[in-house]
Amino acid sequence: MGRKIHAIILAGGTGERVGIDIPKQFIRIGGKTLLEHSIEPFEEHPAIDDIIIVINPIYRFLCEQIIIKNDYKKISKILNGGSTRRESSFIGLKAIENDDDLVLIHDAVRPFLSSVIIDRVVKALDSYGAVDTAIHSDDTIIKVQEDRLISEIPNRKFMMRGQTPQGFKVGLIKKAHTMALEDKELEVTDDCGLIIRYNLSPIFVVEGDRFNIKVTYPEDLYLADKIFQVKTEKVNIGDTYINLRLKNKVIIIFGASRGIGKEIFNTAKMLGAKVYGFSRSNGVDVRDYDSIMNVYRNVLEKEKRIDFIVNTAGVLKTGILTARKEDSILEEMTINFIGAVNVVKAAASLTKGEKLSILLFASSSYTRGRPLYSIYSASKAAVVNFMQAASDELRNKNIFINVLNPERTATPMRYENFGPEPENELLSAEFVAKVALRILCSDITGQVIDVRKHNFS
C-alpha cells in the first residue's frame, strides 16, 4: 500500500466563548452545521484518503447523526477528544498507524476551507515535513508586556495570521506530541508550535484565504452568515463529461425563447439531450403555478422522468423607485422571484426520489442593491436566499439546486436596457449556456456559482 493522506478534524470545543448552549461546531449556518461545512472539502477532495473526527464525547451522537444523514464515505473514525486542543490532536494522530503517511489537521469551526488550500498544503508536503496555512496581516501587530505597555512593533511585512489546515508527515508530528508530554513549561496554541518549540523541522507557509475564518465569538457567527450569503463556487467539468451526462437526459427550460435560455436549449439539444423549452411566447408563464405543474406532468407522461430543470425567465425594468408603477414592480418581483419558487416547489411536489438538478439565475447586483434597478436587485437577492434554504430542505429528496451568477452577458434583455456595449466586455450567452450545463451535470448543491471569463476551463 502507498502513502495515505489523512485529515483530522478537531471538533471537541464547547462553544463557551460564543455564549451558546450547544458547541459552535453544531451551529447551522448556510443550511448546514459548521462541522458539515468543514468535513465536506475533505470528503470531496480526491487527494484525501480518510477523515478522522475528534469530538467531545458528550456530543458524539450529534456527530454520528450528521455522518449518517450525509452518507459521508471517507470518515474512518470518530474519537473521543481530550480536555485540550493538543490532547485531542494527539488522540487523532495516534489513530494513524503508518508514520510515513501525511496528515492535515483542521479546526471544525473553520467552515470556509477551499479545495485550493488543501491542494497547496498537500503539494508543499512533498518537500517539507510541516506546513502551515496563513494570510498576510493588514493590521500592525504590536507586542505588549504584562503591564500592557508596548515592547515591540514587528515589521508588518513579515507578520501573518495563522489558519488551518496544518499539514505534517505523521511520524514528525507524533514525535513532537510525544516530546510535549514531558514538557511542563509548554505554552503553544497549535501543532506547528510544537515543531518550532523542539526545532524538529522547517515549516513552510502556504497562502490561506480571508474567507477561511474561525468562528470563535458571537460576532463571528454574524460574519459567517454573511459570507455564506455571498459565497460563490468555482466548478470545472470537462466537455467530454458533459457529453456523457447529457445524452438522452430530459431537460426542461423556462425562458427558452431568447438569450441564455435559448442558448442552453440549443447547446443541450446538440449534445443529445431531450430538451423541452417554454416561455410566455408559447403560453407558459412561471407566475402561474398550475401552468408549471402541467408542463412537468406532460413531460413526465411522455419521457417518464425529468433530469434537469433550468429557469432563466426574468425581466429587468429600470427607473427611480418613486417613478415606478405598482403593477410594474409586482410584475418584476413575481416573474423573477415567485417564478423561481414556483419552478422549484412544483418539481419537488412531483419527484419520487430520482436525482433532479435545478438551476436558477442571479445577477451581480444581488449582493448590493443598485440605483435605478432596486427591484431587480432585490428579486435576485431573494432568489439566492431561497435557493440556499430550499437546497437544504430538499437534499433528502435528492434534489440539487444552485444559482448561476454570470457577469454582464450579451442578451436581448441587456441590450434593451443598456443599448450597445463593446463585445469584448461582455460574456457571450453561448459561454454562459455551456457553464450552466456543467453545473447541471455536477453534484454540487446550495451554491452560487460566479461566471467570469476566466474562472472556467
C-alpha positions as CSV (number, residue, x, y, z in Angstrom):
1,M,0.0,0.0,0.0
2,G,1.2,3.5,-0.8
3,R,1.4,6.5,1.4
4,K,-2.0,7.8,2.5
5,I,-3.2,11.3,3.3
6,H,-5.4,11.7,6.3
7,A,-7.5,14.6,7.6
8,I,-8.1,15.1,11.3
9,I,-11.0,17.5,12.1
10,L,-10.9,18.8,15.7
11,A,-14.5,19.2,16.9
12,G,-14.1,19.0,20.6
13,G,-15.0,22.6,21.5
14,T,-17.7,23.6,23.9
15,G,-18.8,26.9,22.5
16,E,-18.3,28.8,25.7
17,R,-16.8,31.9,24.0
18,V,-19.7,32.1,21.6
19,G,-22.1,32.2,24.5
20,I,-24.5,29.4,23.5
21,D,-25.6,26.1,25.0
22,I,-24.6,23.9,22.0
23,P,-21.0,23.6,20.8
24,K,-20.4,26.0,17.9
25,Q,-19.4,23.2,15.5
26,F,-23.1,22.2,15.6
27,I,-24.5,25.6,14.8
28,R,-26.3,25.7,11.5
29,I,-25.2,28.4,9.0
30,G,-26.0,28.4,5.3
31,G,-28.2,25.3,5.7
32,K,-25.6,23.1,7.4
33,T,-23.7,22.8,10.6
34,L,-20.2,24.2,10.8
35,L,-19.0,20.6,11.2
36,E,-20.6,19.6,7.9
37,H,-19.1,22.6,6.1
38,S,-15.7,21.6,7.5
39,I,-16.0,17.9,6.6
40,E,-17.1,18.4,3.0
41,P,-14.0,19.9,1.5
42,F,-12.0,16.8,2.6
43,E,-14.8,14.4,1.7
44,E,-14.9,15.8,-1.8
45,H,-11.1,16.3,-2.4
46,P,-9.5,13.4,-4.4
47,A,-6.2,13.6,-2.5
48,I,-7.7,12.8,0.9
49,D,-8.0,9.1,1.7
50,D,-9.8,9.2,5.0
51,I,-11.1,11.6,7.7
52,I,-10.8,11.2,11.5
53,I,-13.1,13.3,13.6
54,V,-12.1,14.1,17.2
55,I,-15.3,15.0,19.2
56,N,-16.4,16.0,22.6
57,P,-17.8,12.6,23.8
58,I,-21.0,14.3,25.2
59,Y,-22.0,15.3,21.6
60,R,-20.8,12.1,19.9
61,F,-24.4,11.2,19.0
62,L,-24.9,14.5,17.1
63,C,-21.8,13.8,15.1
64,E,-23.0,10.3,14.2
65,Q,-26.3,11.7,13.1
66,I,-24.6,14.1,10.8
67,I,-22.5,11.4,9.2
68,I,-25.4,9.1,8.7
69,K,-27.6,11.9,7.2
70,N,-24.9,12.9,4.7
71,D,-23.7,9.4,3.9
72,Y,-20.0,10.5,4.2
73,K,-17.7,7.8,2.7
74,K,-14.3,8.9,4.0
75,I,-14.9,9.1,7.7
76,S,-12.9,6.2,9.2
77,K,-13.0,7.1,12.9
78,I,-14.9,9.2,15.4
79,L,-12.7,9.6,18.5
80,N,-13.5,11.0,21.9
81,G,-11.3,14.1,22.4
82,G,-9.3,15.2,25.4
83,S,-9.5,18.2,27.7
84,T,-7.3,20.5,25.4
85,R,-6.8,21.0,21.7
86,R,-3.4,19.5,22.0
87,E,-4.7,16.3,23.7
88,S,-7.4,15.9,21.0
89,S,-4.9,16.4,18.2
90,F,-2.6,13.7,19.6
91,I,-5.6,11.3,20.1
92,G,-6.3,11.7,16.4
93,L,-2.7,11.2,15.4
94,K,-2.3,8.0,17.4
95,A,-5.2,6.5,15.4
96,I,-2.9,6.7,12.3
97,E,-0.7,3.6,12.1
98,N,1.8,4.5,9.3
99,D,4.3,7.2,10.3
100,D,5.2,7.7,6.7
101,D,1.7,8.9,5.9
102,L,0.7,12.6,5.7
103,V,-1.9,14.3,7.8
104,L,-3.8,17.6,7.6
105,I,-5.2,18.9,10.9
106,H,-8.2,21.3,10.7
107,D,-10.4,23.1,13.1
108,A,-14.1,22.1,12.7
109,V,-15.1,25.8,13.2
110,R,-13.4,27.0,10.0
111,P,-16.3,26.3,7.6
112,F,-14.9,28.1,4.5
113,L,-12.0,25.8,3.7
114,S,-11.5,25.6,-0.1
115,S,-10.0,22.8,-2.2
116,V,-7.4,25.2,-3.4
117,I,-5.9,25.5,0.2
118,I,-5.9,21.7,0.5
119,D,-4.1,21.5,-2.8
120,R,-1.4,23.9,-1.6
121,V,-0.8,22.1,1.7
122,V,-0.7,18.6,0.1
123,K,1.8,19.9,-2.6
124,A,4.0,21.6,0.0
125,L,4.2,18.3,2.0
126,D,6.1,16.8,-1.0
127,S,9.0,19.0,0.0
128,Y,8.5,19.8,3.7
129,G,7.8,17.9,6.9
130,A,5.5,20.6,8.3
131,V,3.2,23.1,6.5
132,D,1.2,26.0,7.9
133,T,-1.6,28.0,6.3
134,A,-1.6,31.7,6.9
135,I,-2.7,35.1,5.4
136,H,-0.8,38.4,5.5
137,S,-1.9,40.8,8.2
138,D,-3.4,44.1,7.2
139,D,-3.1,45.4,10.7
140,T,0.0,46.4,12.5
141,I,0.9,43.8,15.1
142,I,2.1,45.0,18.5
143,K,3.8,43.0,21.2
144,V,2.8,44.0,24.8
145,Q,4.2,43.3,28.2
146,E,2.1,42.2,31.2
147,D,1.6,45.8,32.2
148,R,0.1,46.4,28.7
149,L,3.0,48.6,27.6
150,I,4.2,48.0,24.0
151,S,7.6,46.2,24.0
152,E,7.9,45.8,20.2
153,I,6.2,46.6,16.9
154,P,7.4,43.9,14.4
155,N,7.6,44.7,10.7
156,R,4.2,44.0,9.3
157,K,5.8,42.7,6.1
158,F,6.7,39.5,8.0
159,M,3.6,39.2,10.1
160,M,1.0,36.6,9.0
161,R,-2.2,35.3,10.6
162,G,-2.3,31.6,11.1
163,Q,-5.2,29.4,9.9
164,T,-5.8,25.7,9.4
165,P,-5.3,23.1,8.0
166,Q,-1.8,22.5,9.0
167,G,0.0,19.6,7.3
168,F,2.6,17.2,8.6
169,K,4.5,14.0,8.0
170,V,2.8,11.8,10.6
171,G,5.9,10.5,12.3
172,L,7.2,14.0,12.7
173,I,4.2,15.5,14.4
174,K,3.7,12.4,16.5
175,K,7.3,12.9,17.8
176,A,6.5,16.5,18.6
177,H,3.5,15.5,20.7
178,T,5.4,12.8,22.5
179,M,8.1,15.3,23.5
180,A,5.3,17.6,24.7
181,L,4.1,15.1,27.2
182,E,7.2,15.7,29.4
183,D,7.3,19.5,28.8
184,K,6.0,21.1,32.0
185,E,6.5,24.7,30.6
186,L,4.8,24.2,27.3
187,E,2.6,27.0,26.0
188,V,1.6,26.6,22.4
189,T,-1.7,27.0,20.7
190,D,-1.4,24.7,17.7
191,D,0.6,21.8,16.2
192,C,3.1,23.9,14.3
193,G,4.0,25.5,17.6
194,L,5.3,22.1,18.8
195,I,7.5,21.7,15.7
196,I,9.0,25.2,16.4
197,R,9.5,24.6,20.1
198,Y,11.5,21.4,19.6
199,N,13.2,22.6,16.4
200,L,12.2,19.4,14.6
201,S,11.7,20.8,11.0
202,P,11.4,23.9,8.9
203,I,7.8,24.9,8.5
204,F,6.6,26.1,5.0
205,V,3.7,28.5,4.9
206,V,1.1,28.3,2.1
207,E,-1.3,31.1,1.4
208,G,-4.7,30.8,3.1
209,D,-7.9,32.6,2.4
210,R,-9.5,35.7,4.0
211,F,-12.8,33.8,4.0
212,N,-11.3,30.9,6.0
213,I,-12.3,32.5,9.3
214,K,-12.5,30.7,12.6
215,V,-15.9,31.0,14.4
216,T,-14.9,31.9,18.0
217,Y,-17.1,34.8,19.2
218,P,-20.7,35.8,18.7
219,E,-19.9,38.4,16.1
220,D,-18.1,35.6,14.1
221,L,-21.4,33.9,13.6
222,Y,-22.9,37.0,12.1
223,L,-19.9,37.4,9.8
224,A,-20.0,33.7,8.8
225,D,-23.7,34.0,7.9
226,K,-23.0,37.0,5.7
227,I,-20.1,35.2,4.0
228,F,-22.4,32.3,3.2
229,Q,-24.9,34.7,1.6
230,V,-22.3,35.9,-0.9
231,K,-20.1,32.9,-1.1
232,T,-19.6,31.6,-4.7
233,E,-18.1,28.5,-6.1
234,K,-15.8,27.6,-9.0
235,V,-16.6,24.5,-10.9
236,N,-14.5,22.8,-13.6
237,I,-16.1,19.9,-15.5
238,G,-14.7,18.9,-18.9
239,D,-16.7,18.9,-22.2
240,T,-16.4,15.1,-22.5
241,Y,-18.2,14.7,-19.2
242,I,-21.0,17.0,-20.4
243,N,-21.5,14.9,-23.5
244,L,-21.6,11.7,-21.5
245,R,-24.1,13.1,-18.9
246,L,-26.4,14.9,-21.3
247,K,-27.1,12.3,-23.9
248,N,-30.8,11.3,-23.7
249,K,-31.2,13.3,-20.5
250,V,-34.5,15.2,-20.2
251,I,-34.2,18.9,-19.7
252,I,-36.9,21.5,-19.1
253,I,-36.1,25.1,-19.7
254,F,-38.2,28.1,-18.7
255,G,-37.4,31.3,-20.5
256,A,-36.2,29.3,-23.6
257,S,-37.3,31.7,-26.3
258,R,-34.3,34.0,-26.2
259,G,-31.0,34.9,-24.5
260,I,-29.3,32.4,-22.2
261,G,-32.3,30.1,-22.1
262,K,-32.3,29.8,-25.8
263,E,-28.6,29.0,-25.9
264,I,-29.0,26.4,-23.2
265,F,-31.8,24.8,-25.3
266,N,-29.7,24.8,-28.5
267,T,-26.5,23.5,-26.8
268,A,-28.2,20.7,-24.8
269,K,-30.1,19.6,-27.9
270,M,-26.9,19.5,-29.9
271,L,-25.3,17.3,-27.2
272,G,-28.1,14.7,-27.4
273,A,-30.4,15.8,-24.6
274,K,-34.2,15.7,-24.9
275,V,-35.0,19.3,-24.4
276,Y,-38.3,21.0,-23.7
277,G,-38.4,24.8,-23.9
278,F,-41.2,27.0,-22.5
279,S,-41.8,30.7,-22.2
280,R,-44.7,33.2,-22.3
281,S,-44.4,33.1,-26.1
282,N,-45.7,29.5,-26.1
283,G,-48.2,30.0,-23.3
284,V,-46.2,29.1,-20.1
285,D,-45.8,31.8,-17.5
286,V,-43.7,31.0,-14.5
287,R,-46.0,33.1,-12.3
288,D,-48.7,30.5,-12.9
289,Y,-48.1,27.5,-10.7
290,D,-50.7,25.3,-12.4
291,S,-49.1,26.0,-15.7
292,I,-45.8,24.8,-14.5
293,M,-47.3,21.7,-13.0
294,N,-48.9,20.9,-16.3
295,V,-45.6,21.2,-18.1
296,Y,-44.0,18.7,-15.6
297,R,-46.9,16.3,-15.9
298,N,-46.9,16.4,-19.7
299,V,-43.1,15.8,-19.9
300,L,-43.3,13.0,-17.3
301,E,-46.1,11.3,-19.2
302,K,-44.0,11.3,-22.4
303,E,-40.5,10.7,-21.0
304,K,-41.2,9.0,-17.6
305,R,-38.5,11.2,-16.0
306,I,-37.1,14.7,-15.7
307,D,-33.3,15.1,-15.1
308,F,-32.7,18.8,-15.3
309,I,-34.7,22.0,-14.9
310,V,-33.5,25.5,-15.8
311,N,-35.3,28.7,-15.1
312,T,-33.9,31.7,-16.9
313,A,-37.2,33.6,-17.1
314,G,-36.7,37.1,-15.9
315,V,-37.4,40.8,-16.5
316,L,-35.3,43.9,-15.8
317,K,-37.0,47.3,-15.5
318,T,-35.0,50.3,-14.7
319,G,-36.1,53.6,-13.1
320,I,-36.2,55.6,-9.9
321,L,-38.3,53.9,-7.3
322,T,-40.8,56.8,-6.8
323,A,-41.4,56.8,-10.6
324,R,-42.2,53.0,-10.8
325,K,-45.8,51.9,-11.1
326,E,-47.1,49.3,-8.7
327,D,-48.1,46.9,-11.4
328,S,-44.6,47.1,-12.9
329,I,-42.9,46.4,-9.6
330,L,-45.2,43.5,-8.9
331,E,-44.6,42.0,-12.4
332,E,-40.8,42.2,-11.9
333,M,-40.9,40.6,-8.4
334,T,-43.3,37.8,-9.4
335,I,-41.5,36.8,-12.6
336,N,-38.0,36.9,-11.1
337,F,-38.7,35.6,-7.6
338,I,-42.1,33.9,-7.4
339,G,-41.5,32.3,-10.7
340,A,-38.3,30.6,-9.3
341,V,-40.3,29.5,-6.2
342,N,-43.0,28.0,-8.4
343,V,-40.5,26.1,-10.6
344,V,-38.8,24.5,-7.6
345,K,-41.9,23.9,-5.5
346,A,-43.8,22.2,-8.3
347,A,-40.8,20.0,-9.2
348,A,-40.4,19.0,-5.5
349,S,-44.1,18.0,-5.3
350,L,-43.7,15.5,-8.2
351,T,-40.3,14.0,-7.6
352,K,-40.2,10.4,-6.4
353,G,-36.5,10.4,-5.2
354,E,-34.7,10.2,-8.6
355,K,-31.9,12.8,-8.8
356,L,-33.1,16.1,-10.1
357,S,-30.8,19.1,-10.7
358,I,-32.4,22.6,-10.8
359,L,-30.6,25.8,-11.9
360,L,-31.8,29.3,-11.2
361,F,-30.2,32.6,-12.2
362,A,-29.0,35.6,-10.2
363,S,-27.2,38.9,-11.1
364,S,-24.2,40.5,-9.7
365,S,-26.5,43.1,-8.1
366,Y,-27.8,40.5,-5.7
367,T,-25.0,41.3,-3.2
368,R,-25.8,45.0,-3.1
369,G,-28.8,46.8,-4.5
370,R,-28.0,49.2,-7.3
371,P,-29.7,52.6,-8.0
372,L,-32.2,52.6,-10.8
373,Y,-32.9,48.9,-10.6
374,S,-33.6,48.3,-7.0
375,I,-36.5,45.9,-7.6
376,Y,-34.4,43.7,-9.9
377,S,-31.6,43.6,-7.3
378,A,-34.0,42.7,-4.6
379,S,-35.6,40.0,-6.6
380,K,-32.3,38.4,-7.4
381,A,-31.2,38.5,-3.7
382,A,-34.4,36.8,-2.9
383,V,-33.7,34.0,-5.4
384,V,-30.3,33.4,-3.8
385,N,-31.6,33.2,-0.3
386,F,-34.5,31.0,-1.4
387,M,-32.0,28.6,-3.1
388,Q,-29.8,28.4,-0.1
389,A,-32.7,27.4,2.1
390,A,-34.5,25.2,-0.4
391,S,-31.4,23.2,-1.3
392,D,-31.1,22.1,2.3
393,E,-34.8,21.4,2.7
394,L,-34.8,19.2,-0.4
395,R,-31.5,17.5,-0.1
396,N,-33.1,14.3,1.3
397,K,-35.4,14.3,-1.8
398,N,-32.3,14.0,-4.0
399,I,-33.0,17.5,-5.5
400,F,-29.9,19.6,-6.2
401,I,-30.4,23.4,-6.6
402,N,-27.8,26.0,-7.5
403,V,-27.8,29.6,-8.8
404,L,-25.7,30.8,-11.7
405,N,-24.5,34.3,-11.4
406,P,-23.0,35.5,-14.7
407,E,-21.3,38.8,-15.1
408,R,-22.6,41.1,-17.8
409,T,-23.8,39.0,-20.7
410,A,-24.8,39.9,-24.3
411,T,-28.5,39.1,-24.2
412,P,-31.5,40.9,-25.7
413,M,-32.7,41.9,-22.2
414,R,-29.4,43.6,-21.6
415,Y,-29.4,45.3,-25.0
416,E,-32.9,46.6,-24.3
417,N,-31.9,48.2,-21.0
418,F,-28.3,49.4,-21.7
419,G,-28.0,49.7,-25.5
420,P,-24.9,48.7,-27.5
421,E,-21.8,47.8,-25.5
422,P,-18.3,46.6,-26.5
423,E,-18.5,42.9,-27.2
424,N,-15.1,42.2,-25.6
425,E,-16.6,43.5,-22.3
426,L,-19.5,41.0,-22.2
427,L,-19.8,37.3,-21.8
428,S,-21.5,35.5,-24.7
429,A,-24.8,33.8,-24.0
430,E,-23.3,30.7,-25.6
431,F,-20.5,30.6,-23.0
432,V,-22.9,31.0,-20.1
433,A,-25.1,28.2,-21.5
434,K,-22.1,25.9,-21.6
435,V,-21.2,26.7,-18.0
436,A,-24.9,26.2,-17.0
437,L,-24.8,22.6,-18.4
438,R,-21.6,21.9,-16.5
439,I,-23.3,22.9,-13.2
440,L,-26.4,20.7,-14.0
441,C,-24.0,17.8,-14.6
442,S,-22.2,18.3,-11.3
443,D,-23.1,17.0,-7.8
444,I,-22.9,20.4,-6.0
445,T,-25.9,21.9,-4.4
446,G,-26.8,25.1,-2.5
447,Q,-24.1,27.1,-4.2
448,V,-23.9,30.4,-6.1
449,I,-21.6,29.9,-9.0
450,D,-20.0,33.1,-10.4
451,V,-19.4,33.0,-14.1
452,R,-16.4,35.1,-15.2
453,K,-14.5,34.9,-18.4
454,H,-11.5,33.2,-16.8
455,N,-12.8,31.0,-14.0
456,F,-13.9,28.1,-16.1
457,S,-11.9,25.8,-18.3
